[in-house]
Amino acid sequence: MAYVISNDCVACGTCIDECPVEAISEGSIYSINPDACTECGSCAAVCPTECISLP
């Protein structure tokens, strides 16, 4: 199951550089492509608002 980003996202960009497979898309709230996500957890580990988690 791929990680998801909640509405608490502040679009700071911290997670973008951490994703090794470039599964995160920018927007007012970022999103993670579930088909590309490898569930490594790198994005969740660096998120300052702790809005990235497994569903």
Secondary structure as UniProt FT lines:
FT   STRAND          4..5
FT   TURN            7..8
FT   HELIX           14..18
FT   TURN            20..21
FT   STRAND          24..25
FT   STRAND          31..32
FT   TURN            34..36
FT   HELIX           42..46
FT   TURN            48..49
FT   STRAND          52..53
//
